[in-house]
Structures are given as structure tokens and as C-alpha cells.
């Protein structure tokens, strides 16, 4: 593993922290917990950070790949494998 891989991992962790900011904002708004910390729309900062980092990380992973049926199919399988299991757990 090189330094670039470590930097990308750190950004992935920061993306998780941004998601946590969003969750705390929703919990704070709904329950008044923590006296509204990150409530009243302040959780939007987490949304912005999450989307910017997600776009950068996806670009980093996929911009070097030539578009084609195989690469698009692989992308879709990876996305579905990441999203569908959690979705099913929450629905069931």
C-alpha cells in the first residue's frame, strides 16, 4: 500500500464522518437531543461534504476506466451489492 491509497482511505473515513453529521442533525431535529446541535439545517454541511467527497472518490476510481458495457456492468454490480443488502435489512 502506498501513500496515495492511505490518502484515499482517509477521505473515505471523512465521508463516513460527514454521514454521521447528517444523522446527528436529523436526530437533533427530531428529538431536541443535544439542544439542537447540528439541527435547524446545520446537518446540510455533512450532506455537502459527503457528496463532494463521493464525487471525487468515484472519479478517482472510474475516470481511468474506458467506458463500455463490461465496465458499466461491473459498476452497477458493485453499487447494487453495496446498497441492496442494507436496503433489504431496513425494509424487512
PyMOL Python script that loads the backbone (N, CA, C, O; Angstrom):
from pymol import cmd

cmd.read_pdbstr("""\
ATOM      1  N   UNK A   1       0.851  -1.175   0.000  1.00  0.00           N
ATOM      2  CA  UNK A   1       0.000   0.000   0.000  1.00  0.00           C
ATOM      3  C   UNK A   1       0.897   1.239   0.000  1.00  0.00           C
ATOM      4  O   UNK A   1       1.907   1.282   0.702  1.00  0.00           O
ATOM      5  N   UNK A   2       0.518   2.246  -0.795  1.00  0.00           N
ATOM      6  CA  UNK A   2       1.325   3.459  -0.859  1.00  0.00           C
ATOM      7  C   UNK A   2       0.593   4.629  -0.212  1.00  0.00           C
ATOM      8  O   UNK A   2      -0.521   4.487   0.293  1.00  0.00           O
ATOM      9  N   UNK A   3       1.245   5.786  -0.240  1.00  0.00           N
ATOM     10  CA  UNK A   3       0.669   6.966   0.412  1.00  0.00           C
ATOM     11  C   UNK A   3      -0.640   7.407  -0.225  1.00  0.00           C
ATOM     12  O   UNK A   3      -1.534   7.893   0.467  1.00  0.00           O
ATOM     13  N   UNK A   4      -0.759   7.239  -1.546  1.00  0.00           N
ATOM     14  CA  UNK A   4      -1.993   7.639  -2.229  1.00  0.00           C
ATOM     15  C   UNK A   4      -3.170   6.808  -1.728  1.00  0.00           C
ATOM     16  O   UNK A   4      -4.266   7.332  -1.527  1.00  0.00           O
ATOM     17  N   UNK A   5      -2.938   5.502  -1.526  1.00  0.00           N
ATOM     18  CA  UNK A   5      -4.004   4.648  -1.008  1.00  0.00           C
ATOM     19  C   UNK A   5      -4.407   5.070   0.399  1.00  0.00           C
ATOM     20  O   UNK A   5      -5.592   5.062   0.734  1.00  0.00           O
ATOM     21  N   UNK A   6      -3.429   5.439   1.227  1.00  0.00           N
ATOM     22  CA  UNK A   6      -3.730   5.904   2.581  1.00  0.00           C
ATOM     23  C   UNK A   6      -4.541   7.190   2.546  1.00  0.00           C
ATOM     24  O   UNK A   6      -5.448   7.373   3.358  1.00  0.00           O
ATOM     25  N   UNK A   7      -4.221   8.093   1.603  1.00  0.00           N
ATOM     26  CA  UNK A   7      -4.954   9.354   1.482  1.00  0.00           C
ATOM     27  C   UNK A   7      -6.396   9.094   1.086  1.00  0.00           C
ATOM     28  O   UNK A   7      -7.310   9.728   1.612  1.00  0.00           O
ATOM     29  N   UNK A   8      -6.604   8.170   0.167  1.00  0.00           N
ATOM     30  CA  UNK A   8      -7.954   7.848  -0.273  1.00  0.00           C
ATOM     31  C   UNK A   8      -8.736   7.221   0.878  1.00  0.00           C
ATOM     32  O   UNK A   8      -9.909   7.539   1.069  1.00  0.00           O
ATOM     33  N   UNK A   9      -8.104   6.339   1.644  1.00  0.00           N
ATOM     34  CA  UNK A   9      -8.777   5.748   2.817  1.00  0.00           C
ATOM     35  C   UNK A   9      -9.174   6.819   3.813  1.00  0.00           C
ATOM     36  O   UNK A   9     -10.254   6.754   4.400  1.00  0.00           O
ATOM     37  N   UNK A  10      -8.313   7.803   4.008  1.00  0.00           N
ATOM     38  CA  UNK A  10      -8.624   8.891   4.938  1.00  0.00           C
ATOM     39  C   UNK A  10      -9.830   9.684   4.441  1.00  0.00           C
ATOM     40  O   UNK A  10     -10.673  10.095   5.239  1.00  0.00           O
ATOM     41  N   UNK A  11      -9.916   9.899   3.135  1.00  0.00           N
ATOM     42  CA  UNK A  11     -11.077  10.601   2.585  1.00  0.00           C
ATOM     43  C   UNK A  11     -12.342   9.776   2.743  1.00  0.00           C
ATOM     44  O   UNK A  11     -13.417  10.326   2.979  1.00  0.00           O
ATOM     45  N   UNK A  12     -12.223   8.467   2.615  1.00  0.00           N
ATOM     46  CA  UNK A  12     -13.379   7.598   2.806  1.00  0.00           C
ATOM     47  C   UNK A  12     -13.863   7.687   4.256  1.00  0.00           C
ATOM     48  O   UNK A  12     -15.067   7.697   4.514  1.00  0.00           O
ATOM     49  N   UNK A  13     -12.926   7.751   5.193  1.00  0.00           N
ATOM     50  CA  UNK A  13     -13.295   7.925   6.599  1.00  0.00           C
ATOM     51  C   UNK A  13     -13.953   9.273   6.844  1.00  0.00           C
ATOM     52  O   UNK A  13     -14.886   9.376   7.639  1.00  0.00           O
ATOM     53  N   UNK A  14     -13.472  10.304   6.166  1.00  0.00           N
ATOM     54  CA  UNK A  14     -14.074  11.635   6.300  1.00  0.00           C
ATOM     55  C   UNK A  14     -15.491  11.629   5.738  1.00  0.00           C
ATOM     56  O   UNK A  14     -16.369  12.327   6.247  1.00  0.00           O
ATOM     57  N   UNK A  15     -15.713  10.843   4.690  1.00  0.00           N
ATOM     58  CA  UNK A  15     -17.064  10.711   4.131  1.00  0.00           C
ATOM     59  C   UNK A  15     -17.997  10.072   5.164  1.00  0.00           C
ATOM     60  O   UNK A  15     -19.160  10.461   5.272  1.00  0.00           O
ATOM     61  N   UNK A  16     -17.494   9.099   5.920  1.00  0.00           N
ATOM     62  CA  UNK A  16     -18.280   8.497   6.997  1.00  0.00           C
ATOM     63  C   UNK A  16     -18.601   9.511   8.087  1.00  0.00           C
ATOM     64  O   UNK A  16     -19.706   9.518   8.630  1.00  0.00           O
ATOM     65  N   UNK A  17     -17.646  10.358   8.403  1.00  0.00           N
ATOM     66  CA  UNK A  17     -17.875  11.411   9.397  1.00  0.00           C
ATOM     67  C   UNK A  17     -18.940  12.391   8.906  1.00  0.00           C
ATOM     68  O   UNK A  17     -19.774  12.846   9.690  1.00  0.00           O
ATOM     69  N   UNK A  18     -18.916  12.714   7.626  1.00  0.00           N
ATOM     70  CA  UNK A  18     -19.939  13.599   7.054  1.00  0.00           C
ATOM     71  C   UNK A  18     -21.320  12.959   7.163  1.00  0.00           C
ATOM     72  O   UNK A  18     -22.296  13.641   7.476  1.00  0.00           O
ATOM     73  N   UNK A  19     -21.408  11.656   6.906  1.00  0.00           N
ATOM     74  CA  UNK A  19     -22.697  10.962   7.048  1.00  0.00           C
ATOM     75  C   UNK A  19     -23.160  10.997   8.502  1.00  0.00           C
ATOM     76  O   UNK A  19     -24.354  11.139   8.766  1.00  0.00           O
ATOM     77  N   UNK A  20     -22.242  10.870   9.433  1.00  0.00           N
ATOM     78  CA  UNK A  20     -22.585  10.940  10.854  1.00  0.00           C
ATOM     79  C   UNK A  20     -23.113  12.329  11.222  1.00  0.00           C
ATOM     80  O   UNK A  20     -24.030  12.442  12.035  1.00  0.00           O
ATOM     81  N   UNK A  21     -22.550  13.376  10.638  1.00  0.00           N
ATOM     82  CA  UNK A  21     -23.040  14.736  10.879  1.00  0.00           C
ATOM     83  C   UNK A  21     -24.500  14.851  10.427  1.00  0.00           C
ATOM     84  O   UNK A  21     -25.321  15.462  11.111  1.00  0.00           O
ATOM     85  N   UNK A  22     -24.813  14.261   9.276  1.00  0.00           N
ATOM     86  CA  UNK A  22     -26.192  14.295   8.767  1.00  0.00           C
ATOM     87  C   UNK A  22     -27.130  13.566   9.730  1.00  0.00           C
ATOM     88  O   UNK A  22     -28.200  14.077  10.059  1.00  0.00           O
ATOM     89  N   UNK A  23     -26.736  12.385  10.178  1.00  0.00           N
ATOM     90  CA  UNK A  23     -27.568  11.603  11.097  1.00  0.00           C
ATOM     91  C   UNK A  23     -27.787  12.376  12.392  1.00  0.00           C
ATOM     92  O   UNK A  23     -28.909  12.444  12.892  1.00  0.00           O
ATOM     93  N   UNK A  24     -26.727  12.953  12.934  1.00  0.00           N
ATOM     94  CA  UNK A  24     -26.866  13.729  14.170  1.00  0.00           C
ATOM     95  C   UNK A  24     -27.794  14.927  13.975  1.00  0.00           C
ATOM     96  O   UNK A  24     -28.555  15.275  14.878  1.00  0.00           O
ATOM     97  N   UNK A  25     -27.735  15.554  12.807  1.00  0.00           N
ATOM     98  CA  UNK A  25     -28.638  16.665  12.519  1.00  0.00           C
ATOM     99  C   UNK A  25     -30.091  16.223  12.520  1.00  0.00           C
ATOM    100  O   UNK A  25     -30.952  16.908  13.072  1.00  0.00           O
ATOM    101  N   UNK A  26     -30.367  15.067  11.898  1.00  0.00           N
ATOM    102  CA  UNK A  26     -31.748  14.555  11.875  1.00  0.00           C
ATOM    103  C   UNK A  26     -32.225  14.171  13.270  1.00  0.00           C
ATOM    104  O   UNK A  26     -33.352  14.484  13.653  1.00  0.00           O
ATOM    105  N   UNK A  27     -31.374  13.497  14.022  1.00  0.00           N
ATOM    106  CA  UNK A  27     -31.741  13.087  15.383  1.00  0.00           C
ATOM    107  C   UNK A  27     -31.975  14.313  16.249  1.00  0.00           C
ATOM    108  O   UNK A  27     -32.920  14.355  17.037  1.00  0.00           O
ATOM    109  N   UNK A  28     -31.118  15.303  16.102  1.00  0.00           N
ATOM    110  CA  UNK A  28     -31.244  16.525  16.891  1.00  0.00           C
ATOM    111  C   UNK A  28     -32.536  17.268  16.554  1.00  0.00           C
ATOM    112  O   UNK A  28     -33.213  17.775  17.447  1.00  0.00           O
ATOM    113  N   UNK A  29     -32.873  17.330  15.278  1.00  0.00           N
ATOM    114  CA  UNK A  29     -34.123  17.991  14.877  1.00  0.00           C
ATOM    115  C   UNK A  29     -35.343  17.257  15.405  1.00  0.00           C
ATOM    116  O   UNK A  29     -36.293  17.882  15.878  1.00  0.00           O
ATOM    117  N   UNK A  30     -35.320  15.930  15.325  1.00  0.00           N
ATOM    118  CA  UNK A  30     -36.491  15.135  15.695  1.00  0.00           C
ATOM    119  C   UNK A  30     -36.686  15.038  17.200  1.00  0.00           C
ATOM    120  O   UNK A  30     -37.820  14.957  17.674  1.00  0.00           O
ATOM    121  N   UNK A  31     -35.599  15.045  17.953  1.00  0.00           N
ATOM    122  CA  UNK A  31     -35.724  14.766  19.376  1.00  0.00           C
ATOM    123  C   UNK A  31     -35.350  15.936  20.288  1.00  0.00           C
ATOM    124  O   UNK A  31     -35.647  15.914  21.482  1.00  0.00           O
ATOM    125  N   UNK A  32     -34.711  16.934  19.735  1.00  0.00           N
ATOM    126  CA  UNK A  32     -34.235  18.018  20.580  1.00  0.00           C
ATOM    127  C   UNK A  32     -33.001  17.624  21.371  1.00  0.00           C
ATOM    128  O   UNK A  32     -32.514  18.388  22.204  1.00  0.00           O
ATOM    129  N   UNK A  33     -32.504  16.436  21.108  1.00  0.00           N
ATOM    130  CA  UNK A  33     -31.306  15.934  21.784  1.00  0.00           C
ATOM    131  C   UNK A  33     -30.126  16.850  21.479  1.00  0.00           C
ATOM    132  O   UNK A  33     -30.025  17.387  20.376  1.00  0.00           O
ATOM    133  N   UNK A  34     -29.269  17.024  22.415  1.00  0.00           N
ATOM    134  CA  UNK A  34     -28.072  17.860  22.281  1.00  0.00           C
ATOM    135  C   UNK A  34     -28.423  19.324  22.025  1.00  0.00           C
ATOM    136  O   UNK A  34     -27.638  20.063  21.430  1.00  0.00           O
ATOM    137  N   UNK A  35     -29.599  19.735  22.475  1.00  0.00           N
ATOM    138  CA  UNK A  35     -30.043  21.125  22.353  1.00  0.00           C
ATOM    139  C   UNK A  35     -29.959  21.649  20.919  1.00  0.00           C
ATOM    140  O   UNK A  35     -29.601  22.806  20.699  1.00  0.00           O
ATOM    141  N   UNK A  36     -30.286  20.805  19.957  1.00  0.00           N
ATOM    142  CA  UNK A  36     -30.321  21.240  18.567  1.00  0.00           C
ATOM    143  C   UNK A  36     -28.974  21.345  17.891  1.00  0.00           C
ATOM    144  O   UNK A  36     -28.869  21.951  16.824  1.00  0.00           O
ATOM    145  N   UNK A  37     -27.920  20.761  18.494  1.00  0.00           N
ATOM    146  CA  UNK A  37     -26.612  20.784  17.845  1.00  0.00           C
ATOM    147  C   UNK A  37     -26.738  20.098  16.492  1.00  0.00           C
ATOM    148  O   UNK A  37     -27.271  18.993  16.393  1.00  0.00           O
ATOM    149  N   UNK A  38     -26.254  20.748  15.473  1.00  0.00           N
ATOM    150  CA  UNK A  38     -26.358  20.287  14.081  1.00  0.00           C
ATOM    151  C   UNK A  38     -27.805  20.203  13.614  1.00  0.00           C
ATOM    152  O   UNK A  38     -28.079  19.623  12.564  1.00  0.00           O
ATOM    153  N   UNK A  39     -28.708  20.755  14.354  1.00  0.00           N
ATOM    154  CA  UNK A  39     -30.102  20.801  13.946  1.00  0.00           C
ATOM    155  C   UNK A  39     -30.377  22.088  13.193  1.00  0.00           C
ATOM    156  O   UNK A  39     -29.456  22.853  12.909  1.00  0.00           O
ATOM    157  N   UNK A  40     -31.610  22.325  12.875  1.00  0.00           N
ATOM    158  CA  UNK A  40     -32.035  23.538  12.176  1.00  0.00           C
ATOM    159  C   UNK A  40     -31.277  23.750  10.863  1.00  0.00           C
ATOM    160  O   UNK A  40     -30.976  24.883  10.487  1.00  0.00           O
ATOM    161  N   UNK A  41     -30.976  22.657  10.178  1.00  0.00           N
ATOM    162  CA  UNK A  41     -30.327  22.754   8.869  1.00  0.00           C
ATOM    163  C   UNK A  41     -28.818  22.703   8.878  1.00  0.00           C
ATOM    164  O   UNK A  41     -28.202  22.672   7.812  1.00  0.00           O
ATOM    165  N   UNK A  42     -28.198  22.692  10.054  1.00  0.00           N
ATOM    166  CA  UNK A  42     -26.733  22.646  10.095  1.00  0.00           C
ATOM    167  C   UNK A  42     -26.174  21.317   9.576  1.00  0.00           C
ATOM    168  O   UNK A  42     -25.010  21.246   9.181  1.00  0.00           O
ATOM    169  N   UNK A  43     -26.988  20.282   9.577  1.00  0.00           N
ATOM    170  CA  UNK A  43     -26.550  18.990   9.055  1.00  0.00           C
ATOM    171  C   UNK A  43     -26.311  19.020   7.554  1.00  0.00           C
ATOM    172  O   UNK A  43     -25.718  18.092   7.003  1.00  0.00           O
ATOM    173  N   UNK A  44     -26.771  20.090   6.875  1.00  0.00           N
ATOM    174  CA  UNK A  44     -26.540  20.218   5.439  1.00  0.00           C
ATOM    175  C   UNK A  44     -25.055  20.274   5.106  1.00  0.00           C
ATOM    176  O   UNK A  44     -24.642  19.893   4.011  1.00  0.00           O
ATOM    177  N   UNK A  45     -24.262  20.745   6.047  1.00  0.00           N
ATOM    178  CA  UNK A  45     -22.811  20.754   5.851  1.00  0.00           C
ATOM    179  C   UNK A  45     -22.313  19.335   5.610  1.00  0.00           C
ATOM    180  O   UNK A  45     -21.475  19.110   4.737  1.00  0.00           O
ATOM    181  N   UNK A  46     -22.825  18.376   6.381  1.00  0.00           N
ATOM    182  CA  UNK A  46     -22.449  16.979   6.193  1.00  0.00           C
ATOM    183  C   UNK A  46     -22.855  16.462   4.830  1.00  0.00           C
ATOM    184  O   UNK A  46     -22.119  15.695   4.211  1.00  0.00           O
ATOM    185  N   UNK A  47     -24.033  16.879   4.350  1.00  0.00           N
ATOM    186  CA  UNK A  47     -24.503  16.467   3.017  1.00  0.00           C
ATOM    187  C   UNK A  47     -23.544  16.983   1.953  1.00  0.00           C
ATOM    188  O   UNK A  47     -23.149  16.240   1.054  1.00  0.00           O
ATOM    189  N   UNK A  48     -23.171  18.243   2.052  1.00  0.00           N
ATOM    190  CA  UNK A  48     -22.269  18.830   1.058  1.00  0.00           C
ATOM    191  C   UNK A  48     -20.909  18.135   1.061  1.00  0.00           C
ATOM    192  O   UNK A  48     -20.377  17.801   0.002  1.00  0.00           O
ATOM    193  N   UNK A  49     -20.352  17.921   2.244  1.00  0.00           N
ATOM    194  CA  UNK A  49     -19.056  17.243   2.340  1.00  0.00           C
ATOM    195  C   UNK A  49     -19.163  15.835   1.768  1.00  0.00           C
ATOM    196  O   UNK A  49     -18.291  15.403   1.013  1.00  0.00           O
ATOM    197  N   UNK A  50     -20.229  15.115   2.123  1.00  0.00           N
ATOM    198  CA  UNK A  50     -20.419  13.742   1.659  1.00  0.00           C
ATOM    199  C   UNK A  50     -20.470  13.677   0.136  1.00  0.00           C
ATOM    200  O   UNK A  50     -19.797  12.842  -0.468  1.00  0.00           O
ATOM    201  N   UNK A  51     -21.255  14.543  -0.489  1.00  0.00           N
ATOM    202  CA  UNK A  51     -21.393  14.489  -1.944  1.00  0.00           C
ATOM    203  C   UNK A  51     -20.117  14.912  -2.669  1.00  0.00           C
ATOM    204  O   UNK A  51     -19.769  14.319  -3.690  1.00  0.00           O
ATOM    205  N   UNK A  52     -19.424  15.914  -2.169  1.00  0.00           N
ATOM    206  CA  UNK A  52     -18.170  16.329  -2.806  1.00  0.00           C
ATOM    207  C   UNK A  52     -17.145  15.198  -2.728  1.00  0.00           C
ATOM    208  O   UNK A  52     -16.501  14.870  -3.725  1.00  0.00           O
ATOM    209  N   UNK A  53     -16.997  14.606  -1.552  1.00  0.00           N
ATOM    210  CA  UNK A  53     -16.037  13.514  -1.410  1.00  0.00           C
ATOM    211  C   UNK A  53     -16.448  12.285  -2.212  1.00  0.00           C
ATOM    212  O   UNK A  53     -15.594  11.619  -2.798  1.00  0.00           O
ATOM    213  N   UNK A  54     -17.738  11.975  -2.246  1.00  0.00           N
ATOM    214  CA  UNK A  54     -18.206  10.834  -3.032  1.00  0.00           C
ATOM    215  C   UNK A  54     -17.902  11.030  -4.507  1.00  0.00           C
ATOM    216  O   UNK A  54     -17.450  10.102  -5.177  1.00  0.00           O
ATOM    217  N   UNK A  55     -18.148  12.232  -5.019  1.00  0.00           N
ATOM    218  CA  UNK A  55     -17.854  12.526  -6.423  1.00  0.00           C
ATOM    219  C   UNK A  55     -16.370  12.398  -6.717  1.00  0.00           C
ATOM    220  O   UNK A  55     -15.985  11.825  -7.736  1.00  0.00           O
ATOM    221  N   UNK A  56     -15.535  12.926  -5.834  1.00  0.00           N
ATOM    222  CA  UNK A  56     -14.091  12.822  -6.032  1.00  0.00           C
ATOM    223  C   UNK A  56     -13.634  11.363  -6.010  1.00  0.00           C
ATOM    224  O   UNK A  56     -12.872  10.932  -6.875  1.00  0.00           O
ATOM    225  N   UNK A  57     -14.104  10.609  -5.019  1.00  0.00           N
ATOM    226  CA  UNK A  57     -13.676   9.210  -4.904  1.00  0.00           C
ATOM    227  C   UNK A  57     -14.158   8.372  -6.082  1.00  0.00           C
ATOM    228  O   UNK A  57     -13.423   7.512  -6.565  1.00  0.00           O
ATOM    229  N   UNK A  58     -15.385   8.611  -6.553  1.00  0.00           N
ATOM    230  CA  UNK A  58     -15.869   7.870  -7.720  1.00  0.00           C
ATOM    231  C   UNK A  58     -15.067   8.252  -8.961  1.00  0.00           C
ATOM    232  O   UNK A  58     -14.725   7.386  -9.767  1.00  0.00           O
ATOM    233  N   UNK A  59     -14.767   9.527  -9.119  1.00  0.00           N
ATOM    234  CA  UNK A  59     -13.935   9.952 -10.237  1.00  0.00           C
ATOM    235  C   UNK A  59     -12.559   9.319 -10.183  1.00  0.00           C
ATOM    236  O   UNK A  59     -12.033   8.868 -11.201  1.00  0.00           O
ATOM    237  N   UNK A  60     -11.981   9.286  -8.998  1.00  0.00           N
ATOM    238  CA  UNK A  60     -10.660   8.679  -8.812  1.00  0.00           C
ATOM    239  C   UNK A  60     -10.678   7.201  -9.202  1.00  0.00           C
ATOM    240  O   UNK A  60      -9.731   6.700  -9.807  1.00  0.00           O
ATOM    241  N   UNK A  61     -11.754   6.516  -8.853  1.00  0.00           N
ATOM    242  CA  UNK A  61     -11.847   5.080  -9.148  1.00  0.00           C
ATOM    243  C   UNK A  61     -12.169   4.783 -10.605  1.00  0.00           C
ATOM    244  O   UNK A  61     -11.666   3.805 -11.158  1.00  0.00           O
ATOM    245  N   UNK A  62     -13.002   5.611 -11.241  1.00  0.00           N
ATOM    246  CA  UNK A  62     -13.557   5.234 -12.539  1.00  0.00           C
ATOM    247  C   UNK A  62     -13.101   6.062 -13.727  1.00  0.00           C
ATOM    248  O   UNK A  62     -13.335   5.641 -14.860  1.00  0.00           O
ATOM    249  N   UNK A  63     -12.469   7.207 -13.542  1.00  0.00           N
ATOM    250  CA  UNK A  63     -12.083   8.015 -14.698  1.00  0.00           C
ATOM    251  C   UNK A  63     -10.987   7.366 -15.537  1.00  0.00           C
ATOM    252  O   UNK A  63     -10.867   7.665 -16.725  1.00  0.00           O
ATOM    253  N   UNK A  64     -10.197   6.497 -14.951  1.00  0.00           N
ATOM    254  CA  UNK A  64      -9.153   5.800 -15.703  1.00  0.00           C
ATOM    255  C   UNK A  64      -9.663   4.588 -16.464  1.00  0.00           C
ATOM    256  O   UNK A  64      -8.896   3.947 -17.183  1.00  0.00           O
ATOM    257  N   UNK A  65     -10.935   4.264 -16.320  1.00  0.00           N
ATOM    258  CA  UNK A  65     -11.524   3.092 -16.969  1.00  0.00           C
ATOM    259  C   UNK A  65     -12.262   3.523 -18.231  1.00  0.00           C
ATOM    260  O   UNK A  65     -13.084   4.439 -18.198  1.00  0.00           O
ATOM    261  N   UNK A  66     -11.965   2.859 -19.336  1.00  0.00           N
ATOM    262  CA  UNK A  66     -12.661   3.167 -20.584  1.00  0.00           C
ATOM    263  C   UNK A  66     -14.126   2.750 -20.474  1.00  0.00           C
ATOM    264  O   UNK A  66     -14.419   1.649 -20.008  1.00  0.00           O
ATOM    265  N   UNK A  67     -15.051   3.617 -20.899  1.00  0.00           N
ATOM    266  CA  UNK A  67     -16.459   3.244 -20.813  1.00  0.00           C
ATOM    267  C   UNK A  67     -16.780   2.119 -21.797  1.00  0.00           C
ATOM    268  O   UNK A  67     -16.287   2.092 -22.924  1.00  0.00           O
ATOM    269  N   UNK A  68     -17.597   1.221 -21.348  1.00  0.00           N
ATOM    270  CA  UNK A  68     -18.020   0.102 -22.173  1.00  0.00           C
ATOM    271  C   UNK A  68     -19.032  -0.725 -21.404  1.00  0.00           C
ATOM    272  O   UNK A  68     -19.256  -0.503 -20.214  1.00  0.00           O
ATOM    273  N   UNK A  69     -19.631  -1.666 -22.080  1.00  0.00           N
ATOM    274  CA  UNK A  69     -20.671  -2.481 -21.444  1.00  0.00           C
ATOM    275  C   UNK A  69     -20.122  -3.225 -20.228  1.00  0.00           C
ATOM    276  O   UNK A  69     -20.796  -3.326 -19.202  1.00  0.00           O
ATOM    277  N   UNK A  70     -18.923  -3.735 -20.342  1.00  0.00           N
ATOM    278  CA  UNK A  70     -18.345  -4.502 -19.237  1.00  0.00           C
ATOM    279  C   UNK A  70     -18.064  -3.639 -18.010  1.00  0.00           C
ATOM    280  O   UNK A  70     -18.390  -4.025 -16.887  1.00  0.00           O
ATOM    281  N   UNK A  71     -17.455  -2.465 -18.224  1.00  0.00           N
ATOM    282  CA  UNK A  71     -17.129  -1.594 -17.084  1.00  0.00           C
ATOM    283  C   UNK A  71     -18.391  -1.011 -16.452  1.00  0.00           C
ATOM    284  O   UNK A  71     -18.457  -0.865 -15.232  1.00  0.00           O
ATOM    285  N   UNK A  72     -19.386  -0.679 -17.261  1.00  0.00           N
ATOM    286  CA  UNK A  72     -20.651  -0.171 -16.721  1.00  0.00           C
ATOM    287  C   UNK A  72     -21.358  -1.271 -15.937  1.00  0.00           C
ATOM    288  O   UNK A  72     -21.907  -1.013 -14.866  1.00  0.00           O
ATOM    289  N   UNK A  73     -21.348  -2.487 -16.458  1.00  0.00           N
ATOM    290  CA  UNK A  73     -21.952  -3.618 -15.750  1.00  0.00           C
ATOM    291  C   UNK A  73     -21.273  -3.876 -14.420  1.00  0.00           C
ATOM    292  O   UNK A  73     -21.938  -4.132 -13.416  1.00  0.00           O
ATOM    293  N   UNK A  74     -19.948  -3.810 -14.410  1.00  0.00           N
ATOM    294  CA  UNK A  74     -19.195  -4.004 -13.166  1.00  0.00           C
ATOM    295  C   UNK A  74     -19.528  -2.911 -12.148  1.00  0.00           C
ATOM    296  O   UNK A  74     -19.680  -3.187 -10.958  1.00  0.00           O
ATOM    297  N   UNK A  75     -19.642  -1.667 -12.628  1.00  0.00           N
ATOM    298  CA  UNK A  75     -20.013  -0.565 -11.754  1.00  0.00           C
ATOM    299  C   UNK A  75     -21.386  -0.804 -11.135  1.00  0.00           C
ATOM    300  O   UNK A  75     -21.562  -0.637  -9.928  1.00  0.00           O
ATOM    301  N   UNK A  76     -22.354  -1.193 -11.954  1.00  0.00           N
ATOM    302  CA  UNK A  76     -23.715  -1.429 -11.457  1.00  0.00           C
ATOM    303  C   UNK A  76     -23.761  -2.570 -10.448  1.00  0.00           C
ATOM    304  O   UNK A  76     -24.464  -2.478  -9.442  1.00  0.00           O
ATOM    305  N   UNK A  77     -23.027  -3.632 -10.703  1.00  0.00           N
ATOM    306  CA  UNK A  77     -22.991  -4.755  -9.764  1.00  0.00           C
ATOM    307  C   UNK A  77     -22.409  -4.302  -8.430  1.00  0.00           C
ATOM    308  O   UNK A  77     -22.929  -4.655  -7.372  1.00  0.00           O
ATOM    309  N   UNK A  78     -21.327  -3.518  -8.475  1.00  0.00           N
ATOM    310  CA  UNK A  78     -20.718  -3.025  -7.227  1.00  0.00           C
ATOM    311  C   UNK A  78     -21.678  -2.123  -6.455  1.00  0.00           C
ATOM    312  O   UNK A  78     -21.796  -2.247  -5.236  1.00  0.00           O
ATOM    313  N   UNK A  79     -22.354  -1.229  -7.142  1.00  0.00           N
ATOM    314  CA  UNK A  79     -23.303  -0.333  -6.472  1.00  0.00           C
ATOM    315  C   UNK A  79     -24.452  -1.125  -5.853  1.00  0.00           C
ATOM    316  O   UNK A  79     -24.814  -0.900  -4.698  1.00  0.00           O
ATOM    317  N   UNK A  80     -25.021  -2.043  -6.615  1.00  0.00           N
ATOM    318  CA  UNK A  80     -26.134  -2.847  -6.096  1.00  0.00           C
ATOM    319  C   UNK A  80     -25.695  -3.698  -4.909  1.00  0.00           C
ATOM    320  O   UNK A  80     -26.426  -3.820  -3.927  1.00  0.00           O
ATOM    321  N   UNK A  81     -24.502  -4.288  -4.998  1.00  0.00           N
ATOM    322  CA  UNK A  81     -24.006  -5.114  -3.898  1.00  0.00           C
ATOM    323  C   UNK A  81     -23.785  -4.289  -2.634  1.00  0.00           C
ATOM    324  O   UNK A  81     -23.832  -4.820  -1.524  1.00  0.00           O
ATOM    325  N   UNK A  82     -23.548  -3.013  -2.802  1.00  0.00           N
ATOM    326  CA  UNK A  82     -23.322  -2.153  -1.637  1.00  0.00           C
ATOM    327  C   UNK A  82     -24.623  -1.622  -1.045  1.00  0.00           C
ATOM    328  O   UNK A  82     -24.731  -1.459   0.171  1.00  0.00           O
ATOM    329  N   UNK A  83     -25.603  -1.352  -1.888  1.00  0.00           N
ATOM    330  CA  UNK A  83     -26.831  -0.695  -1.442  1.00  0.00           C
ATOM    331  C   UNK A  83     -27.939  -1.679  -1.071  1.00  0.00           C
ATOM    332  O   UNK A  83     -28.599  -1.506  -0.046  1.00  0.00           O
ATOM    333  N   UNK A  84     -28.147  -2.701  -1.885  1.00  0.00           N
ATOM    334  CA  UNK A  84     -29.298  -3.584  -1.718  1.00  0.00           C
ATOM    335  C   UNK A  84     -29.305  -4.336  -0.379  1.00  0.00           C
ATOM    336  O   UNK A  84     -30.363  -4.410   0.245  1.00  0.00           O
ATOM    337  N   UNK A  85     -28.192  -4.893   0.092  1.00  0.00           N
ATOM    338  CA  UNK A  85     -28.278  -5.623   1.377  1.00  0.00           C
ATOM    339  C   UNK A  85     -28.771  -4.757   2.540  1.00  0.00           C
ATOM    340  O   UNK A  85     -29.621  -5.197   3.314  1.00  0.00           O
ATOM    341  N   UNK A  86     -28.259  -3.556   2.670  1.00  0.00           N
ATOM    342  CA  UNK A  86     -28.720  -2.667   3.744  1.00  0.00           C
ATOM    343  C   UNK A  86     -30.178  -2.285   3.542  1.00  0.00           C
ATOM    344  O   UNK A  86     -30.948  -2.225   4.501  1.00  0.00           O
ATOM    345  N   UNK A  87     -30.554  -2.030   2.308  1.00  0.00           N
ATOM    346  CA  UNK A  87     -31.956  -1.720   2.000  1.00  0.00           C
ATOM    347  C   UNK A  87     -32.873  -2.855   2.441  1.00  0.00           C
ATOM    348  O   UNK A  87     -33.905  -2.621   3.070  1.00  0.00           O
ATOM    349  N   UNK A  88     -32.492  -4.078   2.111  1.00  0.00           N
ATOM    350  CA  UNK A  88     -33.311  -5.232   2.487  1.00  0.00           C
ATOM    351  C   UNK A  88     -33.402  -5.385   4.012  1.00  0.00           C
ATOM    352  O   UNK A  88     -34.463  -5.702   4.549  1.00  0.00           O
ATOM    353  N   UNK A  89     -32.294  -5.161   4.689  1.00  0.00           N
ATOM    354  CA  UNK A  89     -32.308  -5.246   6.166  1.00  0.00           C
ATOM    355  C   UNK A  89     -33.271  -4.212   6.737  1.00  0.00           C
ATOM    356  O   UNK A  89     -34.047  -4.518   7.642  1.00  0.00           O
ATOM    357  N   UNK A  90     -33.225  -2.999   6.214  1.00  0.00           N
ATOM    358  CA  UNK A  90     -34.106  -1.950   6.730  1.00  0.00           C
ATOM    359  C   UNK A  90     -35.565  -2.207   6.402  1.00  0.00           C
ATOM    360  O   UNK A  90     -36.441  -1.934   7.223  1.00  0.00           O
ATOM    361  N   UNK A  91     -35.837  -2.724   5.222  1.00  0.00           N
ATOM    362  CA  UNK A  91     -37.228  -2.983   4.827  1.00  0.00           C
ATOM    363  C   UNK A  91     -37.804  -4.156   5.593  1.00  0.00           C
ATOM    364  O   UNK A  91     -38.954  -4.108   6.030  1.00  0.00           O
ATOM    365  N   UNK A  92     -37.025  -5.200   5.759  1.00  0.00           N
ATOM    366  CA  UNK A  92     -37.528  -6.391   6.444  1.00  0.00           C
ATOM    367  C   UNK A  92     -37.521  -6.162   7.947  1.00  0.00           C
ATOM    368  O   UNK A  92     -37.910  -7.048   8.708  1.00  0.00           O
TER     369      UNK A  92
END
""", "prot")
cmd.dss("prot")
cmd.show_as("cartoon", "prot")
cmd.util.cbc("prot")
cmd.orient("prot")
